[in-house]
Amino acid sequence: MARIFASGIGQESNSFNPLKSSFEDFILTEGAAFRETPGLKTLINAGFEVVESIWARAVPGGTLRFNDFMKLVDLMLEPLISDTRGFDGVFLLLHGALDVEHIGSGEAYLVARIREYVGPNVPISAALDMHANNMYTLASSCNIMYGYRKAPHTDVRETHIKAAELLWRAIDEKVLPHTQILRIPLLMPGENFMTSSGLGKEVIEQLPTIETDKNVWCASYFVGMTWVDCPQNGATLLISGLGDMGVGMKKAEAIAKFVWSKRDEFKYQGFALQPDDGVNFAKKHQGNGLVILSDSADNITAGGAGDNAFVLSLFIEKKIKNALFCCIVDPIAVNKYSEYDIGTILDVELGAAFDENSTKVRLTGATLKAKNLNPNEEKPKSLIESKPRSIVISYQGIDILLFDKRKPVFSEITLQEHGLTRHNYEIMIVKQGYLEPEFNEAAVHQAMLYTHGNVDQKVERLPFKKLRRPMYPLDPADDIPKNRLFEMSY
C-alpha cells in the first residue's frame, strides 16, 4: 500500500500590520478531524495509507514570529522525521502568502524541508489560495500546485480534492510532474478580481485552454496577496504537468498578455466611496433597508489590525444613530471595561490598540450594554469555533462590538454569539473588503470605503521596501523591461 504524508499551514499575512502573529493565533486540526477533510478523505478512500501530522490555520494577520513558526514546523514535520518506512507522496494544504520573520515565505521554507526528508523522487502536491505569492523556490520543490478558482473562495473543497487526485495520479503512474511559473508585474487588490462576473471571470474561464495541452495536468491563476512586502509579489500563472509544456505555456502567456492589456480595467465590481462620502451614503439610505459599509483598509480578512476607529469617529461627528460597528479589536478596552456591571455609564477610550496610525476615540457617557467573557467552553477545533471575548459599548445611538482578539464578523451566527443581531440595526460597519456572501445578500445598500490603513486599496500609498521593482502600478508601465513582462520559469 502506497504511503502519503499529509500536513498543512494556512495564514494570509499582511506585513504592513504592526501586530505580529504568534503560535497562539493558530488552530491545529489533527487526527480524525484532519482525516475527514476532503483532500485526505479522497486519498484514504482511494486506498492510500495516509500519515497525517497537523493542519495549522489562523485568521489573516501580521508577519508570523520566527520562533513561533519554527514551533509549528517542528509539529508538522515530527511524523515525517520519525518515520522509518518512507513515503510515496506528500499532500499539503497551504495558503501561499505566509510571511515569516527572517525567512520570508513560510511555505517555501516548509516544503524545502520536506523535500530534504523525502528526497527528489517523491511527488509533492499542494493546494493553494488564489492570493498566494508564488516563490520560485516553492515551485521548484512542488511537483503539483493547484489554486482556488473562485473569489470569494467557495471552491475550497473542490480545490483540495483536485490536488489530492493529481497526487494520486502521479503515484499511480509513477511519474514526477513539475511546475512552471509565468509572472505578470502587476499588483492588484483581491477586491479587484472577483470571479462571478467581469474580467476576473474572463481570466478564470480561459484556464481550461491551457489544460488542452496533453502534457499539462492543471493550470491556475493567482492574484497574489498585495499586502505582503516580499520580492515575488504580483500576479502569476502556474501550470503543472509532464515533459515539455510549451504549448500550455504559450496559452498561459496569451492569458498574461490579456491581463496586462486590461491592467487598468480591473476594478472593484461593487460600489466604493471615499470615507466621508460613504458615511453620507449610509445616512441617505438609512431606514430603506439594511446598509452595510466595509472599512476596507482595516480589513481583518486581509490581515488588517482591526483596531481603527476612524469610521466610528465620522459617524459620531455626523450624529448618525441605529448603527452597529462589528467589530473594533481592542483587548485593553475589553479587559478594562468588562470589570463593570452591564448598564454602567462609562467614559470610554477605544481604538489604536496595535497601530499608532489608527484613530482612537474617547466617548464620554457611554454605556456598557453587554459582555461575553467566556466564549469558548472547550478548546476550539476550527477558526469558526474560535471566539474572542467581547463587550458591547453603546454611545449616542451607536453600538460598538469590541473584541479582545482579531476575528472577522461576516455572519449572523457570529453576531448572535455576542448577543447581537443585524435585524436590530439600520446600518452595519464591518472590517472587510468585499462582503462575504451572507452579508452581501443581506445588504439592501452597500459600499466599500477607501479608507487608509494596513490593507489600503490604493497600493501606491503602501511603503514597500522588499518588493522586486519595477512593478505596476507603483512604477510606470513603460519602465518595466520587456523581459520582465511575462517572465517564465523552466
DOTOR-546553 format. One record per residue (C-alpha): y, z, x negated; residue number from 1. Coordinates in Angstrom, 1 decimal, padded with zeros to 4 digits. Layout:
! DOTOR-546553
       v       w       u   nr
       Y       Z       X  NUM
...
! end
This chain:
! DOTOR-546553
       v       w       u   nr
   000.0   000.0   000.0    1
   003.4  -001.0  -001.4    2
   005.8   001.8  -002.0    3
   009.6   001.8  -001.3    4
   012.2   004.3  -002.5    5
   015.0   004.8   000.1    6
   018.3   006.6  -000.2    7
   022.0   006.0   000.5    8
   025.6   007.2   000.3    9
   028.4   006.3   002.7   10
   032.0   007.1   002.4   11
   035.0   004.8   002.6   12
   037.5   006.0   000.0   13
   041.3   006.0   000.1   14
   042.6   006.6  -003.4   15
   046.2   007.0  -002.0   16
   045.2   010.1  -000.1   17
   046.0   013.0  -002.5   18
   043.3   015.2  -000.9   19
   040.1   014.7  -002.9   20
   036.8   014.5  -001.2   21
   034.1   017.0  -002.1   22
   030.4   017.7  -001.7   23
   031.1   019.9   001.3   24
   032.5   016.8   003.2   25
   029.1   015.1   003.3   26
   026.4   015.4   005.9   27
   022.9   014.9   004.4   28
   020.3   013.1   006.5   29
   016.8   013.7   005.2   30
   013.2   014.0   006.2   31
   012.2   012.9   009.7   32
   015.8   012.2   010.7   33
   016.2   009.7   007.9   34
   012.8   008.1   008.5   35
   013.9   007.5   012.1   36
   016.9   005.4   011.1   37
   016.5   001.6   012.0   38
   016.0   000.3   008.4   39
   013.5   002.9   007.3   40
   011.6   002.7   010.6   41
   011.3  -001.1   010.1   42
   009.7  -000.6   006.7   43
   007.4   002.2   007.8   44
   006.3   000.2   010.9   45
   005.6  -002.7   008.5   46
   003.0  -000.6   006.7   47
   005.0   000.4   003.6   48
   004.8   003.8   002.1   49
   008.5   004.9   002.2   50
   009.5   007.8  -000.1   51
   013.0   008.8   001.0   52
   015.5   011.2  -000.6   53
   018.8   011.7   001.3   54
   021.4   009.6   003.0   55
   024.8   011.3   002.3   56
   027.7   010.4   004.6   57
   031.2   011.6   005.0   58
   034.3   010.8   007.0   59
   036.6   008.4   005.1   60
   038.7   010.4   002.6   61
   040.3   010.6  -000.8   62
   038.6   009.9  -004.1   63
   035.4   011.9  -004.5   64
   035.5   014.5  -007.2   65
   033.3   013.6  -010.2   66
   031.2   016.8  -010.3   67
   030.5   016.7  -006.5   68
   029.4   013.0  -006.8   69
   027.0   013.9  -009.6   70
   025.6   016.7  -007.5   71
   024.9   014.1  -004.7   72
   023.4   011.6  -007.2   73
   021.0   014.3  -008.5   74
   019.8   014.9  -005.0   75
   019.5   011.2  -004.2   76
   017.5   010.5  -007.4   77
   015.3   013.5  -007.6   78
   012.2   011.9  -005.8   79
   012.7   008.8  -008.0   80
   012.9   010.7  -011.2   81
   009.9   013.0  -010.4   82
   007.7   010.1  -009.2   83
   004.7   009.1  -011.4   84
   003.3   006.2  -009.5   85
   006.2   003.7  -009.4   86
   007.8   001.7  -006.6   87
   007.6  -001.9  -005.4   88
   011.1  -001.9  -003.8   89
   014.3   000.1  -003.2   90
   016.2   000.2   000.1   91
   019.7   001.5   000.1   92
   022.3   002.3   002.8   93
   025.7   002.0   001.1   94
   029.3   001.6   002.2   95
   030.7  -000.2  -000.9   96
   034.1   001.4  -001.1   97
   033.3   004.8  -002.6   98
   035.8   005.7  -005.3   99
   034.8   008.4  -007.7  100
   036.9   010.3  -010.3  101
   036.5   008.9  -013.8  102
   033.8   006.4  -012.6  103
   035.4   004.1  -010.1  104
   032.7   002.5  -007.9  105
   030.2   005.2  -006.9  106
   027.8   002.7  -005.6  107
   027.8   000.6  -008.8  108
   027.0   003.8  -010.8  109
   024.3   004.9  -008.4  110
   022.5   001.5  -008.3  111
   022.7   001.1  -012.1  112
   021.0   004.5  -012.5  113
   018.3   003.5  -010.0  114
   017.8   000.2  -011.9  115
   017.2   002.1  -015.1  116
   014.4   004.0  -013.4  117
   012.6   001.2  -011.5  118
   013.0  -001.5  -014.2  119
   014.1  -005.1  -013.9  120
   011.2  -006.4  -011.7  121
   011.6  -004.3  -008.6  122
   013.8  -005.7  -005.8  123
   016.7  -003.6  -004.6  124
   018.2  -004.3  -001.1  125
   021.5  -002.8   000.0  126
   023.1  -002.8   003.5  127
   026.9  -002.6   003.2  128
   030.0  -002.1   005.3  129
   032.3  -005.1   005.9  130
   035.0  -003.2   004.0  131
   033.1  -002.9   000.7  132
   034.9  -003.7  -002.6  133
   032.1  -005.6  -004.3  134
   031.9  -005.0  -008.0  135
   030.2  -007.5  -010.3  136
   028.2  -004.5  -011.8  137
   026.8  -003.7  -008.3  138
   025.9  -007.3  -007.5  139
   024.1  -007.6  -010.9  140
   021.9  -004.6  -010.0  141
   021.2  -005.5  -006.4  142
   018.8  -008.4  -005.6  143
   019.9  -008.4  -001.9  144
   023.3  -007.4  -000.4  145
   024.0  -007.8   003.3  146
   027.0  -006.6   005.2  147
   028.2  -005.9   008.7  148
   029.5  -009.0   010.6  149
   031.4  -007.2   013.3  150
   034.7  -005.2   013.3  151
   034.7  -002.8   015.0  152
   031.2  -002.2   013.4  153
   028.9  -002.5   016.4  154
   026.2  -004.1   014.4  155
   025.2  -001.3   012.1  156
   021.6  -001.1   013.4  157
   021.1  -004.9   013.1  158
   022.5  -004.9   009.5  159
   020.2  -002.1   008.4  160
   017.2  -003.9   009.9  161
   018.1  -007.2   008.3  162
   018.5  -005.7   004.9  163
   015.1  -004.0   005.3  164
   013.4  -007.2   006.5  165
   014.8  -009.1   003.5  166
   013.4  -006.4   001.1  167
   010.1  -006.7   003.0  168
   010.1  -010.5   002.4  169
   010.9  -010.1  -001.3  170
   008.0  -007.7  -001.8  171
   005.6  -009.8   000.3  172
   006.5  -013.0  -001.5  173
   006.5  -011.2  -004.9  174
   009.9  -012.7  -005.8  175
   013.2  -011.4  -007.1  176
   016.3  -012.7  -005.3  177
   019.7  -012.5  -006.9  178
   023.2  -012.0  -005.6  179
   026.3  -014.1  -006.3  180
   029.9  -013.3  -005.6  181
   032.8  -015.5  -004.7  182
   036.2  -013.8  -004.9  183
   039.4  -014.5  -003.0  184
   042.5  -012.8  -004.5  185
   043.6  -011.6  -001.1  186
   044.4  -008.0   000.1  187
   044.2  -007.6   003.8  188
   044.1  -004.5   006.1  189
   041.0  -004.3   008.1  190
   043.1  -004.4   011.3  191
   044.0  -008.0   010.5  192
   040.3  -009.0   010.5  193
   038.8  -008.4   013.9  194
   035.7  -010.4   014.8  195
   035.8  -010.6   018.6  196
   038.4  -013.4   018.5  197
   040.9  -015.1   016.3  198
   040.5  -016.1   012.6  199
   038.1  -013.2   011.9  200
   035.7  -014.6   014.5  201
   036.0  -018.1   013.0  202
   035.2  -016.9   009.5  203
   032.1  -015.0   010.6  204
   030.9  -017.9   012.7  205
   030.9  -020.1   009.6  206
   028.5  -017.8   007.6  207
   025.3  -019.4   009.0  208
   026.3  -022.7   007.4  209
   025.8  -021.1   004.0  210
   022.3  -020.0   005.1  211
   021.2  -023.6   005.8  212
   020.7  -023.8   002.0  213
   016.9  -023.3   001.8  214
   017.4  -021.0  -001.3  215
   019.9  -018.7   000.5  216
   018.4  -015.7   002.2  217
   021.7  -014.2   003.6  218
   025.4  -014.5   003.4  219
   028.2  -012.0   004.1  220
   032.0  -011.9   004.2  221
   033.8  -008.7   003.1  222
   037.4  -008.0   003.8  223
   037.4  -005.2   001.3  224
   038.9  -001.7   001.5  225
   042.6  -002.3   000.9  226
   043.5   001.3   000.2  227
   041.3   001.7  -002.8  228
   043.2   001.2  -006.1  229
   040.4  -000.4  -008.1  230
   040.1  -003.6  -010.2  231
   037.8  -005.6  -007.9  232
   039.5  -005.0  -004.5  233
   040.1  -008.0  -002.3  234
   038.1  -010.3  -000.1  235
   034.6  -011.6  -001.2  236
   031.8  -013.8   000.0  237
   028.3  -012.7  -001.1  238
   025.1  -014.7  -001.0  239
   021.6  -013.5  -001.9  240
   018.7  -015.8  -002.5  241
   016.4  -017.5  -005.0  242
   017.0  -020.0  -007.7  243
   019.8  -022.5  -007.5  244
   022.1  -021.6  -004.6  245
   024.7  -024.2  -005.5  246
   024.7  -025.8  -002.0  247
   025.2  -022.5  -000.4  248
   028.0  -021.6  -002.9  249
   029.8  -024.8  -002.1  250
   029.7  -023.9   001.5  251
   030.9  -020.4   000.7  252
   033.8  -022.0  -001.3  253
   034.7  -024.0   001.8  254
   035.0  -020.8   003.8  255
   037.0  -019.2   001.0  256
   039.4  -022.2   001.0  257
   039.8  -021.9   004.8  258
   040.6  -018.2   004.4  259
   043.1  -018.9   001.7  260
   044.8  -021.6   003.6  261
   045.2  -019.2   006.6  262
   046.2  -016.2   004.5  263
   049.5  -015.7   006.2  264
   048.0  -016.2   009.7  265
   045.6  -013.2   009.6  266
   047.5  -010.8   011.9  267
   046.6  -007.7   013.9  268
   045.5  -009.1   017.2  269
   046.8  -006.2   019.2  270
   050.3  -005.1   019.9  271
   052.1  -003.5   016.9  272
   055.6  -002.0   016.7  273
   057.8  -000.1   014.3  274
   057.5   003.7   015.0  275
   060.8   004.1   016.9  276
   060.1   001.0   019.0  277
   056.6   002.2   019.7  278
   057.8   005.6   021.0  279
   060.3   003.8   023.2  280
   057.4   001.6   024.4  281
   055.4   004.7   025.4  282
   058.4   006.2   027.2  283
   059.0   002.9   029.1  284
   055.4   002.7   030.3  285
   054.8   006.4   030.9  286
   053.4   007.0   034.4  287
   052.0   003.5   034.7  288
   048.5   004.2   033.3  289
   047.4   005.7   030.0  290
   049.5   004.8   027.0  291
   047.8   005.2   023.6  292
   049.7   004.9   020.3  293
   048.0   004.6   017.0  294
   049.6   006.2   013.9  295
   048.1   003.6   011.6  296
   049.4   004.8   008.2  297
   047.8   008.2   008.8  298
   044.5   006.7   010.0  299
   041.7   009.2   009.3  300
   039.1   006.5   009.9  301
   040.5   004.7   006.8  302
   040.8   007.8   004.7  303
   044.3   008.9   005.6  304
   045.2   012.5   005.1  305
   045.8   013.0   008.9  306
   048.5   015.6   008.3  307
   051.6   013.7   009.1  308
   053.8   015.0   011.9  309
   056.3   012.2   011.7  310
   055.5   010.6   015.1  311
   055.4   014.0   016.7  312
   059.0   014.5   015.4  313
   060.1   011.3   017.2  314
   058.5   012.5   020.5  315
   060.3   015.8   020.2  316
   063.6   014.1   019.4  317
   063.3   011.8   022.4  318
   062.2   014.6   024.7  319
   059.0   012.9   025.9  320
   056.6   015.0   027.8  321
   053.0   014.9   029.1  322
   051.7   013.7   025.7  323
   048.7   014.7   023.6  324
   048.6   014.4   019.8  325
   044.9   014.2   018.8  326
   044.9   015.2   016.1  327
   047.0   016.6   013.2  328
   045.0   018.1   010.4  329
   046.4   021.4   009.1  330
   043.9   024.1   008.1  331
   046.8   026.5   007.2  332
   048.2   026.3   010.7  333
   044.8   026.7   012.3  334
   043.9   029.7   010.3  335
   047.3   031.3   010.7  336
   047.9   030.8   014.5  337
   044.3   031.3   015.6  338
   044.7   035.0   015.0  339
   046.9   035.3   018.1  340
   045.8   035.5   021.7  341
   045.9   032.4   023.9  342
   049.2   032.3   025.7  343
   051.2   033.9   022.8  344
   054.6   032.4   022.2  345
   055.0   031.5   018.5  346
   057.3   029.9   016.0  347
   055.0   027.2   014.6  348
   055.2   025.2   011.4  349
   052.8   022.3   011.0  350
   052.2   019.1   009.1  351
   052.2   018.0   005.5  352
   049.2   020.3   004.7  353
   048.0   017.9   001.9  354
   050.5   015.2   001.3  355
   054.0   016.1   000.2  356
   055.3   012.8   001.6  357
   054.1   013.7   005.1  358
   056.5   015.1   007.7  359
   056.5   018.8   008.5  360
   057.9   020.1   011.8  361
   059.0   023.6   013.0  362
   058.5   024.4   016.6  363
   060.4   027.4   018.0  364
   058.9   029.0   021.1  365
   055.6   027.1   021.1  366
   052.6   028.4   023.0  367
   049.0   028.8   021.7  368
   047.2   027.0   024.5  369
   043.6   027.0   023.3  370
   041.4   027.7   020.3  371
   037.8   026.7   019.3  372
   036.9   028.6   016.2  373
   033.1   028.5   016.2  374
   032.3   024.8   017.0  375
   029.0   024.5   015.0  376
   026.3   026.9   016.1  377
   024.0   025.3   013.5  378
   024.3   023.0   010.5  379
   025.4   019.6   011.8  380
   022.9   016.8   011.3  381
   025.3   013.9   011.6  382
   029.0   013.1   011.3  383
   029.3   013.1   015.1  384
   027.9   016.6   015.3  385
   030.2   017.9   012.6  386
   033.0   019.7   014.5  387
   036.2   021.2   012.9  388
   037.8   024.5   014.0  389
   040.7   023.8   016.2  390
   043.7   025.2   018.1  391
   046.0   023.5   020.7  392
   049.7   024.2   020.5  393
   051.9   023.4   023.5  394
   055.6   022.6   022.9  395
   058.1   021.2   025.4  396
   055.5   019.3   027.4  397
   053.6   018.1   024.4  398
   050.1   019.3   023.4  399
   049.1   019.1   019.8  400
   045.4   019.4   018.8  401
   045.2   020.8   015.3  402
   042.0   020.6   013.2  403
   041.2   022.6   010.1  404
   039.4   019.6   008.5  405
   039.6   015.9   008.8  406
   037.8   014.2   011.6  407
   039.0   011.3   013.8  408
   039.2   011.6   017.6  409
   038.0   008.5   019.3  410
   036.0   009.7   022.3  411
   036.4   011.8   025.4  412
   033.4   013.8   024.2  413
   035.3   015.0   021.1  414
   038.3   015.9   023.2  415
   036.1   018.0   025.6  416
   034.6   019.8   022.7  417
   038.1   021.2   022.0  418
   038.9   022.0   025.7  419
   040.9   018.8   026.4  420
   040.6   015.6   028.4  421
   042.6   012.4   028.3  422
   042.8   012.4   032.1  423
   045.4   015.2   031.9  424
   047.9   013.1   029.9  425
   050.0   010.0   030.3  426
   050.4   009.4   026.6  427
   048.0   009.9   023.7  428
   048.7   009.5   020.0  429
   045.7   009.1   017.7  430
   045.2   008.8   013.9  431
   043.6   005.3   013.9  432
   044.4   001.7   013.2  433
   042.8  -000.5   015.7  434
   041.4   001.6   018.6  435
   037.7   002.3   018.8  436
   036.0   000.7   021.8  437
   036.2   003.7   024.2  438
   039.9   004.4   023.8  439
   040.6   000.7   023.7  440
   039.0   000.3   027.1  441
   040.7   003.4   028.5  442
   044.3   002.4   027.4  443
   046.3   000.6   030.0  444
   049.1   000.2   027.4  445
   048.6   000.5   023.7  446
   050.4  -000.1   020.5  447
   049.7   000.3   016.8  448
   052.6   001.9   014.9  449
   053.6   000.5   011.5  450
   054.2   004.0   010.0  451
   054.4   004.8   006.3  452
   051.6   006.7   004.5  453
   048.2   006.6   002.7  454
   047.0   003.8   005.0  455
   050.1   001.6   005.0  456
   049.6  -001.7   006.8  457
   052.3  -003.2   004.6  458
   050.2  -003.3   001.4  459
   053.2  -004.3  -000.7  460
   054.5  -000.8  -000.3  461
   051.4   000.8  -001.9  462
   051.6   002.0  -005.6  463
   048.7   000.0  -007.1  464
   048.0   000.7  -010.8  465
   044.4  -000.3  -011.4  466
   044.2  -003.5  -009.3  467
   043.4  -006.7  -011.1  468
   046.6  -008.8  -010.8  469
   047.9  -011.2  -009.6  470
   046.8  -010.5  -006.1  471
   048.3  -011.8  -002.8  472
   050.5  -010.6  -001.1  473
   051.5  -008.3  -003.9  474
   052.2  -011.3  -006.0  475
   053.3  -014.8  -005.0  476
   050.5  -017.3  -004.3  477
   052.0  -019.7  -006.9  478
   051.5  -017.0  -009.6  479
   047.7  -017.0  -009.1  480
   045.8  -019.2  -011.6  481
   043.5  -021.9  -010.1  482
   040.5  -020.3  -011.8  483
   041.2  -017.1  -010.0  484
   041.4  -018.5  -006.5  485
   037.7  -018.9  -005.9  486
   036.1  -017.1  -008.8  487
   032.3  -017.2  -008.8  488
   029.7  -015.1  -010.5  489
   026.4  -016.8  -011.5  490
! end
